[in-house]
Amino acid sequence: MMIIFRQQRKRLELLLMLLVGFIWGILLSQLLHRAPFRFTDNDNSLMTSQNPEGTTFLVRSSSSSSHRSPTSLNESETMTEHLLLLNEKTKILCMILTGPKTHQTRAIHVKRTWGSRCNKIIFISSKPDSELNTVVLNVREGYSNLFAKTRAGLEYVYKHYYQQYDWFLKADDDTYVILENLREFLKRYTPKLPVYFGSKLQKHGDHDYISGGAGYVLSKSALQRFMTLGFHNSSICSDRTFGIEDVDLGRCLRNVGVVAGDSQDDQGLPRFVPSPHYQNTLPSNVNSSDCCSNSAFSFHCSNYKDFYVLDYVIYRLRHSGIIPLHENLSKLHLSNSDTHS
């Protein structure tokens, strides 16, 4: 009897093991066929990025097929060509407002991280700095003088670089920008359109205005209108040496027919993020995890160390949604060599 009982017990154990193995097989199969981690929204099913060390990654969004095999060599070549073409066809000049007190505590870290991905970057200041190659203008420093400093910076850019570039990004030295996402968004617009994009925050009087904290980008036409129609006409564009930068610039641009464009994604989430704590200002019916778009352009940071954290997470961190390309885009960075001039 004991022998029969032991034989039946072994059969039951074997059947139980087979059942458990069968269940695990089903679970693993489902996991392997699950869609990759969502990194970008539907605007960008594929995008490429390159970190400062030269390692390039292909980022695939959930809008891509979840059952496709790893990226082929031909697809990698196509994406490399796409990014090179985008970099050439959507040329962005980055104008960074900085000052003597923050040359080495903020601005230098812009140059060492995201600034290297601009087609051209210039640092506007009131004092020279050989490492930053600052453009020294006769302006006063301080928050109340930001509008006058921005005016002077845009005037310099218009005089020296208007013909070479399509879009003109203004950012402070505490802002981090993801140039690949910004170019991917801007490519759908012609720079001949009088428009500028940024973070629309709240009404000032009867008008919405775009926040200066997260930066904003002017089209070629917008810059041209600002300079030729508004800059020398104090009745439509203030020429005071003080003022509220984003409000006053918004008034100037509106008065010369420049439209404040909508840069939010399809879910109404911002791509220019004015503060790391922006989610605290969202309506109560918005999920706190949805503070920002999956294809965000910029973040107004509170510490320069955030630049390196973002650079690491975006361009170096490896996970199942990122596949290394077969070659880096050294040509892209060579084409931006004037960044360091």
C-alpha positions as CSV (number, residue, x, y, z in Angstrom):
1,M,0.0,0.0,0.0
2,M,2.8,2.4,0.9
3,I,4.5,1.7,-2.5
4,I,1.3,2.4,-4.4
5,F,0.7,5.6,-2.4
6,R,4.3,6.9,-3.1
7,Q,3.9,6.2,-6.8
8,Q,0.6,8.1,-7.0
9,R,2.2,11.0,-5.0
10,K,5.1,11.2,-7.5
11,R,2.6,11.2,-10.4
12,L,0.7,14.1,-8.8
13,E,4.0,16.0,-8.2
14,L,5.0,15.5,-11.8
15,L,1.6,16.7,-13.1
16,L,1.8,19.7,-10.8
17,M,5.3,20.6,-12.1
18,L,4.1,20.3,-15.7
19,L,1.1,22.5,-15.0
20,V,3.3,25.2,-13.3
21,G,5.8,25.0,-16.2
22,F,2.9,25.4,-18.7
23,I,1.6,28.5,-16.9
24,W,5.1,30.1,-16.7
25,G,5.6,29.5,-20.4
26,I,2.3,31.3,-21.2
27,L,3.3,34.3,-19.0
28,L,6.8,34.6,-20.5
29,S,5.4,34.4,-24.0
30,Q,3.0,37.3,-23.2
31,L,5.9,39.3,-21.7
32,L,8.1,38.8,-24.7
33,H,5.3,40.0,-27.0
34,R,4.4,43.0,-25.0
35,A,4.8,46.4,-26.7
36,P,8.1,48.3,-25.9
37,F,8.3,51.0,-23.3
38,R,6.6,54.2,-24.5
39,F,9.2,57.0,-24.9
40,T,7.7,59.4,-27.4
41,D,4.2,60.2,-28.4
42,N,2.6,59.4,-31.8
43,D,4.4,62.4,-33.4
44,N,7.7,60.5,-33.3
45,S,7.5,56.7,-33.9
46,L,11.2,56.7,-34.3
47,M,13.9,59.1,-33.3
48,T,17.6,59.1,-32.8
49,S,19.9,60.7,-30.2
50,Q,23.6,60.9,-29.5
51,N,25.3,61.3,-26.3
52,P,28.6,63.3,-25.8
53,E,30.6,60.1,-25.9
54,G,29.4,59.4,-29.4
55,T,27.1,56.5,-28.7
56,T,23.9,56.8,-30.7
57,F,20.5,55.3,-29.8
58,L,17.3,54.6,-31.7
59,V,14.2,55.3,-29.6
60,R,11.1,53.5,-30.6
61,S,7.7,54.6,-29.3
62,S,4.7,52.5,-28.6
63,S,3.1,53.6,-31.8
64,S,5.5,51.3,-33.6
65,S,4.6,47.6,-34.1
66,S,5.1,45.7,-30.9
67,H,5.9,42.5,-32.7
68,R,8.7,43.7,-34.9
69,S,12.1,42.1,-34.8
70,P,15.1,44.3,-33.6
71,T,16.0,47.2,-35.9
72,S,17.6,46.1,-39.1
73,L,20.8,47.6,-40.5
74,N,18.8,49.3,-43.3
75,E,16.4,50.9,-40.8
76,S,19.4,52.1,-38.8
77,E,20.9,53.7,-41.9
78,T,17.6,55.3,-42.7
79,M,17.3,56.8,-39.2
80,T,20.9,58.1,-39.3
81,E,20.2,59.8,-42.6
82,H,16.9,61.2,-41.2
83,L,18.6,62.8,-38.3
84,L,21.4,64.2,-40.4
85,L,18.9,65.6,-42.9
86,L,16.8,67.0,-40.1
87,N,19.8,68.7,-38.5
88,E,20.6,70.3,-41.9
89,K,17.1,71.3,-42.9
90,T,15.9,72.6,-39.5
91,K,18.8,74.8,-38.4
92,I,18.4,76.1,-34.9
93,L,20.5,78.9,-33.4
94,C,20.5,78.8,-29.6
95,M,20.8,82.1,-27.8
96,I,21.6,81.6,-24.2
97,L,21.2,84.5,-21.7
98,T,23.8,84.3,-19.0
99,G,25.8,86.6,-16.7
100,P,29.2,86.9,-15.1
101,K,28.0,85.3,-11.8
102,T,26.7,82.2,-13.6
103,H,29.2,81.7,-16.4
104,Q,30.9,78.9,-14.6
105,T,28.1,77.7,-12.4
106,R,25.4,77.3,-15.2
107,A,26.4,78.4,-18.7
108,I,29.4,76.2,-19.0
109,H,27.3,73.2,-18.2
110,V,24.8,74.1,-21.0
111,K,27.8,74.1,-23.4
112,R,29.0,70.7,-22.1
113,T,25.6,69.0,-22.4
114,W,22.7,70.0,-24.7
115,G,24.3,73.1,-26.2
116,S,26.6,70.9,-28.3
117,R,23.5,69.8,-30.3
118,C,22.6,73.3,-31.5
119,N,23.6,74.2,-35.0
120,K,25.0,77.3,-33.5
121,I,25.1,78.4,-29.9
122,I,26.0,81.9,-28.5
123,F,26.1,83.1,-24.9
124,I,24.9,86.6,-24.3
125,S,26.5,88.4,-21.3
126,S,27.8,91.7,-20.1
127,K,31.3,90.4,-19.4
128,P,33.8,88.4,-21.6
129,D,34.5,84.7,-21.0
130,S,37.0,83.0,-23.2
131,E,35.7,79.5,-22.5
132,L,32.2,80.4,-23.4
133,N,33.2,82.9,-26.1
134,T,30.5,85.2,-24.8
135,V,28.9,87.9,-26.9
136,V,29.5,90.9,-24.7
137,L,26.7,93.5,-25.0
138,N,26.2,96.8,-23.1
139,V,23.4,95.6,-20.9
140,R,22.6,95.6,-17.3
141,E,22.3,92.3,-15.4
142,G,19.4,91.3,-13.2
143,Y,15.8,90.1,-13.6
144,S,14.2,93.5,-14.1
145,N,16.6,94.0,-17.1
146,L,15.9,90.7,-18.9
147,F,13.7,92.2,-21.5
148,A,16.3,94.8,-22.5
149,K,18.9,92.0,-22.6
150,T,16.7,89.8,-24.7
151,R,16.0,92.7,-27.1
152,A,19.8,93.4,-27.5
153,G,20.5,89.7,-27.9
154,L,17.9,89.3,-30.7
155,E,19.2,92.4,-32.4
156,Y,22.7,90.9,-32.4
157,V,21.5,87.6,-33.7
158,Y,19.5,89.3,-36.5
159,K,22.5,91.3,-37.6
160,H,25.0,88.5,-37.7
161,Y,23.1,85.2,-38.2
162,Y,19.6,85.8,-39.7
163,Q,20.5,84.4,-43.1
164,Q,22.2,81.2,-41.9
165,Y,19.5,79.8,-39.6
166,D,15.8,78.9,-39.7
167,W,14.8,79.1,-36.1
168,F,16.1,81.1,-33.1
169,L,15.8,79.6,-29.7
170,K,16.1,81.8,-26.6
171,A,16.9,80.0,-23.4
172,D,18.3,81.0,-20.0
173,D,21.4,79.3,-18.6
174,D,19.2,77.2,-16.3
175,T,17.2,75.6,-19.1
176,Y,17.8,72.1,-20.6
177,V,16.6,71.5,-24.2
178,I,16.2,68.3,-26.2
179,L,17.1,69.5,-29.7
180,E,16.1,66.3,-31.5
181,N,12.5,66.6,-30.3
182,L,12.3,70.3,-31.0
183,R,13.5,69.8,-34.6
184,E,11.1,66.9,-35.1
185,F,8.3,69.2,-34.1
186,L,9.5,72.3,-36.1
187,K,9.9,70.4,-39.3
188,R,6.2,70.5,-39.9
189,Y,6.3,74.3,-40.0
190,T,7.9,76.6,-42.5
191,P,10.2,79.2,-40.9
192,K,8.5,81.7,-43.3
193,L,5.5,81.5,-41.0
194,P,5.4,84.4,-38.4
195,V,5.1,82.2,-35.3
196,Y,6.9,81.4,-32.1
197,F,6.5,78.5,-29.7
198,G,6.9,78.2,-25.9
199,S,5.0,77.4,-22.8
200,K,1.7,79.3,-22.7
201,L,1.0,79.9,-19.1
202,Q,-1.6,82.5,-18.0
203,K,-3.3,85.6,-19.2
204,H,-1.7,88.9,-18.7
205,G,-4.5,91.4,-19.1
206,D,-6.5,90.2,-22.1
207,H,-3.8,88.0,-23.6
208,D,-2.1,84.7,-23.0
209,Y,1.7,84.9,-22.9
210,I,4.5,82.5,-23.3
211,S,6.8,81.9,-20.3
212,G,10.5,82.7,-20.7
213,G,11.6,80.1,-18.1
214,A,11.4,77.1,-20.4
215,G,12.6,79.0,-23.4
216,Y,10.9,79.9,-26.6
217,V,11.7,79.6,-30.3
218,L,11.1,82.2,-33.0
219,S,10.8,81.4,-36.7
220,K,12.9,83.3,-39.2
221,S,9.9,85.4,-40.2
222,A,9.0,86.1,-36.5
223,L,12.5,87.5,-35.9
224,Q,12.4,89.5,-39.1
225,R,9.1,91.1,-38.1
226,F,10.2,91.9,-34.6
227,M,13.3,93.6,-35.9
228,T,11.9,95.5,-38.9
229,L,8.5,96.4,-37.6
230,G,8.7,96.5,-33.8
231,F,12.2,97.1,-32.6
232,H,12.5,100.8,-33.5
233,N,8.8,101.6,-32.9
234,S,8.3,102.3,-29.2
235,S,4.5,102.7,-29.8
236,I,4.1,99.0,-30.5
237,C,7.2,97.6,-28.8
238,S,8.6,99.0,-25.5
239,D,12.2,100.2,-25.6
240,R,12.5,100.5,-21.9
241,T,15.6,99.2,-20.2
242,F,13.4,97.4,-17.7
243,G,10.3,95.2,-17.9
244,I,8.9,91.7,-17.7
245,E,10.7,89.8,-20.4
246,D,8.2,87.3,-21.6
247,V,5.2,89.6,-21.2
248,D,6.8,92.5,-23.0
249,L,8.3,90.4,-25.8
250,G,4.9,88.7,-26.2
251,R,3.2,92.1,-26.6
252,C,5.8,93.2,-29.2
253,L,5.4,90.0,-31.2
254,R,1.6,90.1,-31.1
255,N,1.7,93.8,-32.3
256,V,3.7,92.9,-35.4
257,G,1.5,89.9,-36.3
258,V,3.5,87.0,-34.8
259,V,1.3,84.2,-33.6
260,A,1.9,82.4,-30.3
261,G,1.8,78.8,-31.6
262,D,0.5,75.7,-29.8
263,S,3.3,73.3,-28.9
264,Q,1.3,70.9,-26.7
265,D,0.9,67.3,-27.7
266,D,-2.3,65.5,-28.6
267,Q,-3.2,64.9,-25.0
268,G,-2.8,68.6,-24.2
269,L,0.5,68.1,-22.2
270,P,3.2,70.7,-22.5
271,R,6.4,70.2,-24.4
272,F,8.1,73.3,-23.0
273,V,8.1,72.6,-19.2
274,P,8.5,75.8,-17.2
275,S,9.3,74.1,-13.9
276,P,10.3,70.7,-12.4
277,H,7.2,71.2,-10.2
278,Y,4.9,72.1,-13.1
279,Q,2.6,69.1,-12.2
280,N,1.5,71.0,-9.1
281,T,-0.2,73.5,-11.3
282,L,-2.1,70.9,-13.4
283,P,-5.9,70.5,-13.0
284,S,-7.0,67.9,-10.5
285,N,-8.4,65.6,-13.2
286,V,-4.9,65.2,-14.8
287,N,-2.9,62.2,-13.7
288,S,0.2,63.4,-11.7
289,S,2.4,61.1,-13.8
290,D,1.3,63.0,-16.9
291,C,3.0,66.2,-16.0
292,C,4.7,66.6,-19.4
293,S,4.6,65.3,-23.0
294,N,6.5,62.2,-23.9
295,S,8.1,64.3,-26.6
296,A,9.0,67.3,-24.4
297,F,11.4,69.9,-25.7
298,S,12.7,71.7,-22.6
299,F,12.9,71.8,-18.8
300,H,13.5,74.8,-16.6
301,C,15.9,73.3,-14.1
302,S,16.7,74.3,-10.6
303,N,20.3,73.0,-10.6
304,Y,23.0,72.5,-13.2
305,K,23.4,68.9,-12.0
306,D,20.0,68.3,-13.6
307,F,21.6,68.8,-17.0
308,Y,23.9,65.8,-16.5
309,V,21.1,63.7,-15.1
310,L,18.9,64.4,-18.1
311,D,21.8,63.8,-20.5
312,Y,22.4,60.4,-18.9
313,V,18.7,59.4,-18.8
314,I,18.0,60.5,-22.4
315,Y,21.2,59.6,-24.2
316,R,23.0,56.9,-22.2
317,L,20.6,54.9,-20.1
318,R,19.8,51.6,-21.8
319,H,16.5,49.9,-21.5
320,S,14.2,47.7,-23.7
321,G,12.9,50.7,-25.7
322,I,16.3,51.9,-26.9
323,I,18.4,50.0,-29.5
324,P,22.0,51.1,-30.3
325,L,22.5,52.2,-33.9
326,H,25.1,50.4,-35.9
327,E,27.2,53.6,-36.2
328,N,27.4,57.0,-34.4
329,L,26.6,60.3,-35.9
330,S,30.0,61.9,-35.7
331,K,29.2,63.8,-38.9
332,L,26.3,65.5,-37.1
333,H,28.6,66.8,-34.4
334,L,31.2,67.8,-37.0
335,S,28.5,69.8,-38.7
336,N,27.9,71.6,-35.5
337,S,31.6,72.3,-34.9
338,D,31.0,76.1,-34.8
339,T,29.2,75.5,-31.5
340,H,32.6,75.6,-29.9
341,S,34.0,78.5,-31.9
